[in-house]
Amino acid sequence: MTVPLTLLGLLEREPSHGYDLKRDYDTFFGRGKPLPYGQVYSTLSRLARDGKVVVGDVAPGAGPDRKRYVITDLGATEVEHWLTEPVEPEPHLQTLLFTKVVLALMLDRPAEEYLDTQRAAHLRRMRELTEIKRNGELVDVMLADHGLYHLEADLRWIETTGARLDALGKAVRP
């Protein structure tokens, strides 16, 4: 996820203080990985430097003055362009799962055990995400769906790879 464009999008919705942007980012996009305050303010500084936001009202706060950021036409144009261009589909032709299986085979280590361990980890995570789907808010449910679909694809790959380990071993060993 690109933090600058996400913050610009939040600012297009309404002018905001850095604190409010961080709260909204964390609420909608930062599940499990909140955005550090330092990153929010350094990103806003770069966006201001590049003419994509301006500082609007400044109000005194308990600490430093509270600056209200407003998106510019240039920033809004960039958000529009970003939202309308498709995300590049990632073919995942080189993944950590694949690398570990091939190295295990090359080093004559038990690739089947690695696949079993990975399958168990994926199933554990799928149970966690399923629980989120049962009890979560809509945003959490949508994110859990996304994660579940990726994990399901990984599980299919793990099963297919397990069935092909002998042939793959012959292909990667000297």
N, C-alpha and C positions, 0 to 999 in steps of 0.2 A: 504494500500500500504506500502510496506517495503522500507523505505528510503535508507538504506545501499545498498540493492541489486539494486535499481534503479540507484543510483549514480555509482555503479560498472558498470552497463550496459552502462551508458553514457560514462564512462571512457574507456570501451572496444572499443567504437566507435572511440574515439580519446583522447589522453592525454589532460587534461584541468586544468585551474585554478579554485579555489573554486567559484569565481564570475561567471565564465562561466557555471559551473555545476548548480548553483542556477538559473541562467537565463533559461537554457534549461529545468530544472526540472519544474520551474514555467510555462514555455511556453507549455509544453506537458502534465504535470501531476498535476500541482498545481491549476487548475481552481478554483478560489474562495478561495483558501487556500494556499497562497504562503509559501514556505519553509523559515523559519527564517535563517539568515546568521549564527547565532550561532550554529544552528543544523547542517548546512552544514559542518562547520569546526570541530565541535566535532565528527561528524560521520566520516569525513576523518581522524581525529586523531586515532579513534578506528580502522578503516580499516588499517591504516599504522601500528599500534601496532600489529594487527593480521596478518600482512604479506600479505594483499590482495591488497594494493597499496604501492607505494614508491613515494617519492618526487623526481621529475626530476629536470629540470632547475629551478633556483631561480633567479628572476629578481627584481631589486629595483622598488618600487612603490611609490605613493604619501604618503602612510602610511607604513604599514608593507611590508616586501618583499613579492612579489607574487610568490607563490610556484605552480609549475605545477605538477599535480598528474598523475601517470602512473599506470595502472592496472598490477598486477603480474599474473603469471601463476595460482597461487592459487585462486586469485580473478576471473580470467576468467573461471576457472573450476567451481567455485561456481555459477557464472552467468549462465553458460551452464546448470548446474544441475537444477537451479531454473526455467529457461525458459522451460525446457523439462518436468518438473513434473506438473501434472494438479493441478489446484486450487481446494481445497476441497469444494465440493458443500455444501452450507449451507442450511439446511432444514428449517431454520427460525421457529422452533417449539416453540420458546418463543420470542415474539416480543412485543414492546411497545404498538402497536395497540391492540393486544389481551389482554394484561394486563389491559389497560384502560377500555376496554369493560367489562371484567370480574369483575373488581373492581366496575365499575358503577352499574352492575347488583347486586353484593353482597351488595352494600351500598344503594340499592334501589334508584339509581339516574338515570336520563334519558339517557340510553345508545344510544337510537336512535338519540338524539340530538348530542351526541358526534360523532357518525358515520356521521351524516349530515355535521357537522363542518369539520370533517376530509376529507370527500369527496370533499367539497368546496376547502379546502387547496390543495388537490391533483390536482384538476382540474385547479386551479390557476397556480400551478407549471408546469403542463403539457402545459398550454398556453405559459408560459415563455420558456420552452424547445422547443416547436414547433417554436417559433420565432427565437430561436438560429439556428434551423435546416434550416430555410428559408434564413438566412443572414450570417451564420457562416462559418468559414473555416472548412475543412474536419475533423480535430481533434475535433473541437467543435461539429460538426454534429454527429460524432461517439459517443462522450460522451453523447450528448443529447439523442440519440437513446437508449443507455444503461439505462439512467435514465427514459425515457418514458416507456420502457418495464417493469421496476420494478414498476412504478406507475400504469401501467395498471393492473398488477397482484394484487397490493394492492386494486385497485378499484373493481376488481372481488371479492376479499375477503370481502371487505366492503359490497358489495351487498349480497353475500351469508350469511354473518353474520347477516345482517339486517333481512333477511328472517327467520333466526333461533333464533332470540333473545328470544322468549318465551321459546323454548326448552332449550336454554343455561341458561337462568335465573333459570329454574327449576333444572338444573344440578348443578349449583354453589351456590344456596341458601340453607341454612340448613332446 
